[in-house]
Amino acid sequence: MSPPPPSRLGWLDAIRGPAALAVVLHHAGWTYFPGLWAEVDRRIDVGTWGVFVFFLVSGYIIPASLERRGDVRAFWTGRCLRLLPLLLVAIALAFTLAAFGAYEPHPGLATTPPFLVALGNLSMLQELLGVPAVIGVMWTLSYEMAFYLITVALFRTGQAHRSAPAAAVLALLAVPLGLLLPGPVIGGWVALLGVPVLAAVAVTVWGRGAARTAAAVAGGALGLALVVLGSRIGAWQGLVILAVMFAGTAVHRAEHGQVRPRTAAAALAVVLVCALFAKDDPGWAPAIVAAGACFAAAFALRRLRYPRLLTHLGVISYSTYLLHPLLLRLLPSAWSYVLVLLPLAYATHRLVELPAQRLARRLADRVPRG
């Protein structure tokens, strides 16, 4: 089977693939050669490098996708069909493996009411609602969802162009709020806050006029509040993640002449400085710097044609990222792990992701714009 052609923005795929493999390497390292990996990890957290590259890429492309369509309904339809089908397959696989003792889910799942488990994990907000994740790496999806909520709110209120100020303000707020709130202050049945978030999305998609805008603003406010009050990693790191995504958006706007390059550069500098000290871990700051440098280098070389293999790794990066924790207890060596993971990711991309993406495009053509 030949791989699909590279996407239109091949440079983004060219860095998404290595970013996903970095997260894979991080978890495989601790599983298969923990002594060696401990030495690597205290110099640079390779997993953090990978996820922050992902956050920069999301910031760069997601608001641009929304604004290009100009259609909130198509945006949310596309996002749900991009993320949920594979997530449902991965969750089903996780529970199946757990039943045979081949996967160890979070112990808190057994003591959390099933309704809250479903609400948190299927809304992808579990990390911010105090609900255990079925698959640990799902934590990044919660911050992606918060970013989507805020992005839609800015779009509906005509403030989408303020990405650079948003990045700088979020980064500057991260420091004092992080010192005050080093961990989550909400949990338990407060996870029911996921219900009004989903209701806000529903009204934003299907409502009309002022009601849609009000719902979008409410959703954005709830998304931001959940990051500040519910982030398991604390408000400093949580807000830095949002700031990094908006920094990626600022780069896109500077590229297209919507903001001055020096404005975007100033926002990026503020985000970087505030991010460096968000975690007391010697591997953290080098990872943040490396993620920014990698994104900047790829952006500078964005007009190059990258090898198909590299861009294809980016195309299957979501499958690679989401499925890789499920194989760690199944395979005896790092080599067998990689040799099974990549074909599996290719298969799920072809059989699950691509059909869902085609469905999203068909629905976008048929559903009235809104």
Phi, psi and omega in degrees: 000132178270147180290156178292160180295155179295153181288169182301322179260072187299331182292330177291317176297326182294336176258339177293320181300305177300327178296316178296318180294331177295319177294319175302312180299321180301310182286323177294324179300313179292336180276314191260331177216069187297324180297311178296318185291331176299322178292321178293314189294330180279355174260319175205131178276098186296324178296318177297319175305313183297313184289329178286331170298317177301316181297319177297318179297316179299316179299322181293318192259329190292307178299325178298321178297316179298314184289329178295320177282324185064028190218105182296323181297313179294326180298308182292325176298314180296318180295316181296317181284341174285323189257319192287318183303312179293324179299317179297318178297316182294319179295316178299319179295321180298314180293325178296313178296321180297324179296334178258011178073017183260000177211139183249100180287169179302130182298335180292344179297327183289336183253001179263134179307134183306325180299318180290324176300313181294314181300312183293313187284323181280335172279349182065018179255011188305323182299329183261353181255003180074025181253134178299142177275141175294321178236123189305321185290355177296349183302326181293330180296330179296319179288327174299315180297318177299319178297318178300315182300316181291320180299316179295320178298316179295321179296314183292336180261008177072023182246016185297335183287352185270039183294317182296311175300322179299317180298314182293316181295316179299319180294318181291324176290333184300324186292302180294320180293326177293324178291326179280327185234077182287351179209177182293145177246002174236155180179190180062226182286354173297344175303342177295351172301341175299332181294307177296331176297312180295324177296320178297320177296317181298316179291323177299323182281315191251350180284188181223150170054228185296330180297322180294316180295316179299319179294321179296318178295317178298318178297317178296318179296319178294320178300315179294318180297321180294323177294318182290315190263337187246357185296123180297330181269007177094159185294327182297304180294321181298313180290328176298321179299314177299318180298320179297319179294318177292332174296320175300321176296320180298323177298316179299318181292322177294321179300325184259017174072018180274336171223160178288141180305322181291332175293315178296319180297320179297318178297317179298320180296317179297315180298316182298313182298315181290331181284330188300329187250016184286342182220134179275079183209124184298337179274352186289302185300316176301325179293319180296313179299316181296321179297315178296319181293319179296315180297317180296319180294316179296321178296317179297330181255024188295341181272356176289156172264117184271155179302142181301323180299318182293314180291328179292325175300326175290322179299323181262014187296324180294316176298316180300314183295313188284329186270339191298327179294337185287343184261353190297327181267357185268332191245142191279342184216162180297322181294314179296326179300309181294321183293336176269320186298310186294315174298323178296317179297320177299316182296314181291328176297315182290321189267337184243305186293310185297315176301321179294321178294321177296320177298319179300319179293320178295318179295321180298328179283331186264327184283136179303142180294147181199000000 
